[in-house]
Amino acid sequence: MERPPDLAAAIDAAAEALVGVLDSATSRHQVAVPPTQLRVLALIRDRPETNVNGLAELLDVVPSSASRLCDRLEATGLLRRTPDPRDRREVRLVLTAAAVSLLTELRERRHRAVQAVLDRMPPRAQHELLLALLAFGHAAATGTPTAQPDTPARTA
């Protein structure tokens, strides 16, 4: 089976539509936390051993910029800096209960918004989308194609 020439464009358009759905769900929440700070909270949630230097690497910014982001989150009660129990010289970034609650609520809102769009699709299309997204995720993670039986072998 040959790939349609506009597949990448279709994926790009679908990604933009998805971002619009997710942004709409977040903006309806009227959260006072800017998107960059929400991203920081999500990164820390997913990597509980993160310190300021590690956060700076994840964000691709200098440590002083990451530290200022943490200062703002700490001032709003969403983040705490705590000593690392294994090395008291290290400081870990820890989400507060308010941050965990905020991220949980936002995730639930986004899931409901995406589900509302999926509910407008036929069940078969939903299933095909699931399979395609799983294959896409696998290919992106491994850097290798999942299966291409019709592709002739190439030699170096």
ABEGO torsion letter per residue (X at the ends): XBBBAAAAAAAAAAAAAAAAAAAAAAAAAGBABBAAAAAAAAAAAABAABBAAAAAAAAGBBAAAAAAAAAAAAAAGABBBBBBAABAABBBBBBBAAAAAAAAAAAAAAAAAAAAAAAABBAAAAAAAAAAAAAAAAAAAAGBBABBAABBBBBX
